[in-house]
Amino acid sequence: MHFAEVLRHLLMHFGTRINRFGLSLSQFNPWLERLGSSLTMPPGTSRPGTRGGLLGTGGVLSSQIKVADRPVTQQGLSGMKTGVKGPQRQIMDKSYYLGLLRSKISELTTELNKLQKEIEMYNQENSVYLSYEKRAETLAGEIKEFQGQLADYNMLVDKLNTNTDMEEVMSDYNMLKTQNDREAQSIDIIFTERQAKEKLIQAVEEDIEREKQIADDIIKNMSQENQAKYMEMKATNEKLLQELDAQQQELDGLNIKEDTLGAEIAHSQVKQEAVQLYEKLHGLEEHRDQMIAEDKSMGSPQEERERLLKQVKEDNQEIASMERQLTEIKEKINHFNDVIRRLDMDLEEHQGTSTKLKIESKEPLTWLRQRPVPIMRDSV
C-alpha cells in the first residue's frame, strides 16, 4: 500500500471531523493523486519545480508502508514499529563477547542486589514478627489473667444480685482455697518428681556417654581386622534392627486388623458360624495330613511283616535275657538262704554262751534276713 492510500485511509477515518469544517473527502482526491505520483517516481527523476534527487533518493517516504505497522486508536496515531537500520557488527570477536559478559554480569549483579534487599527486608519483617509474637504471648497471658479476674468479679456481682449470704460466700471461698492449696501441693510434688527424674535422666545420659567413650577407645585399640569385623557386625546389627522395626510395625498392623476382625465377628452370628466351620475344616485337614503321613510311613505289607517279625525277635531275646537274670537271682537267693541256715545252726551250737552274746549274735542275723536281696542284671 502506497503512502497516498495511507493518507486516504486516515482521511476516511477522520472524515467526521473534516465535515465539521465544511470540507469533503472528494476535495482531497486530486492532491492525493499528485502526491502519490510524485512519491512513486523512480530515483533520478523529479517533478517540475522541485530539486531532483531530494525526494527521489529512495528515503523513508519511498519505502513500502503497511497500515498494520501504524495502527490507529481512538486517541490518534500510535508509534510505528521500525526495523533496525544502519550497519551491524559483522565480526563477533573476543571484545564483543567480553562486552556481552560484562552486560550480563551487571544485570546479574543488579538482580543479586535486588534479591539481597528483599532478603534484608524479609529478615527485618521476621524479626519484627518474632517480637510481635512474643508480645502477643505476653498479652495473651495478661488477657487470660484478666479473664479470670473478670470471672471472679462477675461471680461476685451475681452473688450480690441474688442476695447471697456472707456465710455462703465464705464457705465457697474456703472450699476453693482448700482445693487450690491441694492442687498447689500436688503441683509441687509433681515438680519435685520431675526434677528428680531429670537428674536421673542426666546421670543415665552421662553414663551412656561414658560407656560410648570407653567403647570408642576399645575400638581404636583393636587391630584392623577386628575393627573391620566390628564394623561389619555393627552394620548387620543396624540392618537387623531396621528389619525388626519393620516386622514390629507389620505385627502391630496385623494385631489391629485382628482386633477389627474380631469385633466384626463378635457382632455377626454368620461370621461366628463361619469361623467355627473354618476351625473344624482346619482340624480335619490336619487329621487327613496325619493319616496320609502314617500311611506313607507304613510301607508295603511285606515291609510291615518284616518289621513285626524283627520286633518279635527283639522281644523274645529280651524275655530270654530277663529269664536268665531271674534264674541267677533265684540261685543267689538260695545261696544266701543256705548261708543264713548255717549261721543259725552255728548259733544253736553255742547256746551255752551269755544272754548278751546271744542278743548281739541274733541281731545281725535278723538284720540280714530283713535286708532286701539286690537284683543283678546282665547285659543283653
C-alpha positions as CSV (number, residue, x, y, z in Angstrom):
1,M,0.0,0.0,0.0
2,H,1.4,3.4,-1.0
3,F,1.7,6.5,1.1
4,A,-1.3,8.1,-0.7
5,E,-3.5,5.3,0.1
6,V,-2.5,5.5,3.8
7,L,-3.4,9.2,3.8
8,R,-6.7,8.4,2.1
9,H,-7.4,5.8,4.8
10,L,-6.6,8.4,7.5
11,L,-8.8,11.0,5.9
12,M,-11.6,8.5,5.8
13,H,-11.0,7.8,9.5
14,F,-11.2,11.4,10.4
15,G,-14.0,12.2,7.9
16,T,-16.4,13.2,10.6
17,R,-14.0,15.8,11.9
18,I,-13.3,17.2,8.4
19,N,-17.0,17.6,7.7
20,R,-17.3,19.9,10.7
21,F,-15.1,22.4,8.8
22,G,-17.3,22.2,5.6
23,L,-14.9,20.1,3.7
24,S,-15.4,16.8,1.9
25,L,-13.1,13.9,1.0
26,S,-13.5,14.4,-2.8
27,Q,-11.7,17.7,-2.5
28,F,-8.5,15.9,-1.4
29,N,-8.5,13.3,-4.1
30,P,-6.6,15.4,-6.8
31,W,-4.0,16.3,-4.2
32,L,-3.6,12.7,-3.1
33,E,-3.1,11.5,-6.7
34,R,-0.5,14.1,-7.4
35,L,1.3,13.2,-4.1
36,G,1.2,9.5,-4.9
37,S,2.6,10.0,-8.4
38,S,5.4,12.1,-7.1
39,L,6.3,9.6,-4.3
40,T,6.4,6.7,-6.7
41,M,8.8,8.3,-9.3
42,P,12.0,6.4,-9.9
43,P,15.2,7.7,-8.5
44,G,16.9,10.5,-10.5
45,T,13.6,12.0,-11.7
46,S,11.9,15.0,-10.3
47,R,8.7,16.9,-10.7
48,P,8.8,20.3,-12.4
49,G,9.6,23.0,-9.9
50,T,11.4,20.7,-7.4
51,R,15.0,19.8,-6.9
52,G,15.8,16.5,-8.4
53,G,17.1,13.8,-6.2
54,L,15.6,15.4,-3.0
55,L,12.5,13.3,-2.8
56,G,13.5,10.6,-5.2
57,T,16.6,9.3,-3.5
58,G,14.9,6.3,-2.0
59,G,14.5,7.6,1.5
60,V,11.8,6.8,4.1
61,L,9.0,8.2,2.0
62,S,9.7,5.9,-0.9
63,S,9.6,2.7,1.4
64,Q,6.6,0.4,1.4
65,I,4.4,1.2,4.5
66,K,1.8,-1.1,5.8
67,V,-1.2,0.2,7.7
68,A,-0.8,-2.7,10.2
69,D,2.6,-1.2,11.2
70,R,0.9,2.1,12.2
71,P,-2.4,1.2,14.0
72,V,-5.0,3.8,14.6
73,T,-6.6,4.3,18.0
74,Q,-9.4,6.5,19.3
75,Q,-6.9,9.0,20.6
76,G,-4.9,9.2,17.4
77,L,-1.9,7.5,15.8
78,S,0.5,5.3,17.7
79,G,4.2,4.9,17.1
80,M,5.2,2.9,14.1
81,K,7.4,-0.2,14.5
82,T,10.6,0.5,12.6
83,G,13.2,-2.1,11.8
84,V,16.8,-1.9,12.7
85,K,18.6,0.4,10.3
86,G,22.2,1.2,9.8
87,P,25.3,-1.1,9.7
88,Q,25.5,-4.0,12.1
89,R,28.5,-5.8,13.5
90,Q,29.9,-8.3,11.1
91,I,32.7,-10.0,13.2
92,M,31.9,-11.1,16.8
93,D,35.4,-11.2,18.3
94,K,36.6,-11.5,21.9
95,S,35.8,-7.9,22.8
96,Y,32.2,-8.4,21.7
97,Y,31.8,-11.4,24.0
98,L,33.6,-9.7,26.8
99,G,31.2,-6.8,26.5
100,L,28.2,-9.2,26.4
101,L,29.5,-10.9,29.5
102,R,30.0,-7.6,31.3
103,S,26.5,-6.6,30.5
104,K,25.1,-9.9,31.7
105,I,27.3,-9.7,34.8
106,S,26.0,-6.2,35.5
107,E,22.4,-7.5,35.1
108,L,23.1,-10.4,37.5
109,T,24.7,-8.0,40.0
110,T,21.7,-5.8,39.9
111,E,19.4,-8.7,40.3
112,L,21.5,-10.0,43.2
113,N,21.5,-6.6,44.9
114,K,17.7,-6.6,44.5
115,L,17.4,-10.0,46.0
116,Q,19.7,-9.1,48.8
117,K,17.5,-6.1,49.6
118,E,14.4,-8.3,49.6
119,I,16.2,-10.8,51.9
120,E,17.1,-8.0,54.3
121,M,13.5,-6.7,54.2
122,Y,12.2,-10.2,54.9
123,N,14.7,-10.6,57.8
124,Q,13.5,-7.3,59.3
125,E,9.9,-8.4,58.9
126,N,10.7,-11.7,60.5
127,S,12.4,-10.1,63.5
128,V,9.5,-7.7,63.8
129,Y,7.2,-10.8,63.6
130,L,9.1,-12.6,66.4
131,S,8.9,-9.5,68.6
132,Y,5.2,-9.2,67.9
133,E,4.7,-12.9,68.6
134,K,6.5,-12.6,72.0
135,R,4.4,-9.5,72.7
136,A,1.3,-11.4,71.7
137,E,2.1,-14.3,74.1
138,T,2.6,-11.8,76.9
139,L,-0.6,-10.1,76.1
140,A,-2.4,-13.4,75.8
141,G,-1.2,-14.3,79.4
142,E,-2.4,-10.9,80.6
143,I,-5.7,-11.4,78.9
144,K,-6.1,-14.8,80.5
145,E,-5.4,-13.3,83.9
146,F,-7.8,-10.5,83.3
147,Q,-10.4,-13.0,82.2
148,G,-10.0,-14.9,85.5
149,Q,-10.4,-11.7,87.4
150,L,-13.4,-10.8,85.3
151,A,-15.0,-14.2,86.1
152,D,-14.4,-13.6,89.8
153,Y,-16.0,-10.2,89.6
154,N,-18.9,-11.5,87.6
155,M,-19.5,-14.2,90.2
156,L,-19.3,-11.6,93.0
157,V,-21.8,-9.5,91.2
158,D,-24.1,-12.5,90.8
159,K,-23.8,-13.2,94.5
160,L,-24.7,-9.6,95.3
161,N,-27.6,-9.5,92.9
162,T,-29.1,-12.8,94.3
163,N,-28.7,-11.5,97.9
164,T,-26.4,-14.5,98.8
165,D,-25.5,-14.7,102.5
166,M,-22.0,-13.8,103.5
167,E,-21.6,-17.2,105.2
168,E,-22.2,-19.0,101.9
169,V,-19.7,-16.8,100.1
170,M,-17.1,-17.5,102.8
171,S,-17.9,-21.2,102.6
172,D,-17.3,-21.2,98.8
173,Y,-14.2,-19.2,99.4
174,N,-12.8,-21.7,101.9
175,M,-13.7,-24.6,99.6
176,L,-11.9,-23.0,96.7
177,K,-9.0,-22.1,98.8
178,T,-8.7,-25.7,100.1
179,Q,-8.9,-27.0,96.6
180,N,-6.3,-24.6,95.4
181,D,-3.9,-25.5,98.2
182,R,-4.4,-29.2,97.5
183,E,-3.6,-28.6,93.8
184,A,-0.6,-26.4,94.7
185,Q,0.8,-29.2,96.8
186,S,0.2,-31.7,94.0
187,I,2.0,-29.4,91.6
188,D,4.9,-29.0,94.0
189,I,5.1,-32.8,94.3
190,I,5.0,-33.2,90.5
191,F,7.6,-30.5,90.1
192,T,9.9,-32.2,92.7
193,E,9.4,-35.6,91.0
194,R,10.2,-34.0,87.6
195,Q,13.4,-32.5,88.9
196,A,14.4,-35.9,90.3
197,K,13.6,-37.7,87.0
198,E,15.5,-35.1,85.1
199,K,18.6,-35.5,87.3
200,L,18.3,-39.3,86.9
201,I,18.0,-39.0,83.1
202,Q,21.0,-36.7,83.1
203,A,23.0,-39.2,85.1
204,V,22.0,-42.0,82.8
205,E,22.9,-40.0,79.8
206,E,26.3,-39.2,81.3
207,D,26.8,-42.9,82.0
208,I,25.8,-43.7,78.4
209,E,28.3,-41.1,77.0
210,R,31.0,-42.6,79.3
211,E,30.3,-46.1,78.1
212,K,30.3,-44.8,74.5
213,Q,33.7,-43.2,75.1
214,I,35.0,-46.4,76.6
215,A,33.7,-48.4,73.6
216,D,35.3,-46.0,71.2
217,D,38.6,-46.3,73.0
218,I,38.4,-50.1,72.8
219,I,37.6,-50.0,69.1
220,K,40.5,-47.7,68.5
221,N,42.9,-50.1,70.3
222,M,41.6,-53.0,68.1
223,S,43.5,-54.4,65.2
224,Q,42.5,-53.5,61.7
225,E,40.9,-57.0,61.2
226,N,38.9,-56.7,64.4
227,Q,37.8,-53.2,63.5
228,A,36.6,-54.4,60.1
229,K,34.8,-57.3,61.7
230,Y,33.2,-54.9,64.3
231,M,32.0,-52.5,61.6
232,E,30.6,-55.4,59.6
233,M,28.7,-56.7,62.7
234,K,27.5,-53.2,63.5
235,A,26.1,-52.8,60.0
236,T,24.5,-56.2,60.3
237,N,23.0,-55.2,63.7
238,E,21.6,-51.9,62.3
239,K,20.1,-53.8,59.3
240,L,18.5,-56.4,61.7
241,L,17.2,-53.6,63.9
242,Q,15.6,-52.0,60.8
243,E,14.1,-55.3,59.8
244,L,12.8,-55.8,63.4
245,D,11.2,-52.4,63.3
246,A,9.5,-53.2,60.0
247,Q,8.3,-56.5,61.3
248,Q,7.1,-54.9,64.5
249,Q,5.1,-52.4,62.5
250,E,3.7,-55.2,60.4
251,L,2.8,-57.1,63.6
252,D,1.1,-54.1,65.0
253,G,-0.9,-53.7,61.8
254,L,-1.8,-57.4,61.9
255,N,-2.9,-57.1,65.6
256,I,-5.0,-54.1,64.8
257,K,-6.5,-55.9,61.8
258,E,-7.2,-59.0,64.1
259,D,-8.9,-56.8,66.7
260,T,-11.0,-55.2,64.0
261,L,-12.0,-58.6,62.5
262,G,-12.7,-60.0,66.0
263,A,-15.0,-57.0,66.7
264,E,-16.8,-57.6,63.4
265,I,-17.1,-61.4,64.1
266,A,-18.5,-60.7,67.6
267,H,-21.3,-58.6,66.1
268,S,-22.2,-61.1,63.4
269,Q,-23.7,-64.5,64.0
270,V,-23.0,-65.7,60.5
271,K,-19.3,-64.8,60.7
272,Q,-19.0,-66.7,64.1
273,E,-20.5,-69.8,62.5
274,A,-18.1,-69.4,59.5
275,V,-15.1,-69.2,61.9
276,Q,-16.3,-72.4,63.7
277,L,-16.6,-74.2,60.3
278,Y,-13.1,-73.0,59.3
279,E,-11.6,-74.2,62.5
280,K,-13.4,-77.6,62.1
281,L,-12.2,-77.8,58.5
282,H,-8.6,-77.0,59.6
283,G,-8.7,-79.8,62.2
284,L,-10.0,-82.2,59.6
285,E,-7.3,-81.2,57.2
286,E,-4.6,-81.7,59.9
287,H,-6.1,-85.2,60.7
288,R,-6.1,-86.0,57.0
289,D,-2.4,-85.0,56.6
290,Q,-1.5,-87.0,59.7
291,M,-3.2,-90.1,58.3
292,I,-1.5,-89.6,54.9
293,A,1.8,-89.3,56.7
294,E,1.2,-92.5,58.7
295,D,0.1,-94.3,55.5
296,K,3.3,-93.3,53.8
297,S,5.4,-94.3,56.7
298,M,3.8,-97.8,57.0
299,G,5.1,-99.0,53.7
300,S,4.2,-102.2,51.9
301,P,2.7,-105.3,53.7
302,Q,5.9,-107.3,53.2
303,E,7.9,-104.5,54.9
304,E,5.3,-104.4,57.7
305,R,5.6,-108.2,58.1
306,E,9.4,-108.0,58.3
307,R,9.2,-105.1,60.8
308,L,6.8,-107.0,63.0
309,L,9.0,-110.2,62.9
310,K,12.0,-108.2,63.8
311,Q,10.2,-106.6,66.7
312,V,9.0,-110.1,67.9
313,K,12.6,-111.4,67.7
314,E,13.8,-108.5,69.8
315,D,11.1,-109.0,72.3
316,N,11.9,-112.7,72.6
317,Q,15.5,-112.0,73.1
318,E,14.7,-109.5,75.8
319,I,12.4,-112.0,77.5
320,A,15.1,-114.7,77.4
321,S,17.6,-112.3,78.9
322,M,15.1,-111.5,81.7
323,E,14.5,-115.2,82.4
324,R,18.2,-115.8,82.7
325,Q,18.6,-112.9,85.1
326,L,15.6,-114.2,87.1
327,T,17.3,-117.7,87.3
328,E,20.5,-116.1,88.5
329,I,18.7,-114.1,91.1
330,K,16.9,-117.2,92.4
331,E,20.2,-119.0,92.7
332,K,21.7,-116.2,94.6
333,I,18.7,-116.1,97.0
334,N,19.0,-119.8,97.6
335,H,22.7,-119.4,98.3
336,F,22.0,-116.6,100.8
337,N,19.3,-118.8,102.5
338,D,21.9,-121.6,102.9
339,V,24.3,-119.2,104.4
340,I,21.7,-118.0,106.9
341,R,20.7,-121.6,107.7
342,R,24.3,-122.5,108.5
343,L,24.7,-119.4,110.7
344,D,21.6,-120.4,112.6
345,M,23.0,-123.9,113.2
346,D,26.2,-122.4,114.4
347,L,24.3,-120.2,116.8
348,E,22.3,-123.1,118.2
349,E,25.6,-124.9,118.9
350,H,26.8,-122.0,121.1
351,Q,23.7,-121.7,123.3
352,G,25.8,-122.0,126.4
353,T,27.1,-118.5,125.9
354,S,25.8,-115.5,127.8
355,T,22.4,-113.8,127.0
356,K,24.2,-110.7,125.9
357,L,26.2,-112.7,123.4
358,K,23.1,-114.3,122.1
359,I,21.3,-111.0,121.6
360,E,24.4,-109.5,119.9
361,S,24.7,-112.5,117.7
362,K,21.0,-112.7,116.8
363,E,20.6,-109.0,115.8
364,P,22.9,-109.2,112.8
365,L,21.1,-112.3,111.6
366,T,17.8,-110.7,111.9
367,W,19.0,-107.7,110.0
368,L,20.4,-110.0,107.4
369,R,17.1,-111.7,107.0
370,Q,15.2,-108.4,106.7
371,R,17.7,-107.0,104.2
372,P,16.4,-107.0,100.5
373,V,18.4,-109.0,98.1
374,P,19.8,-106.9,95.2
375,I,18.8,-107.9,91.7
376,M,21.8,-108.4,89.3
377,R,21.0,-107.6,85.7
378,D,23.3,-108.9,83.0
379,S,23.8,-107.0,79.8
380,V,21.8,-108.3,76.8
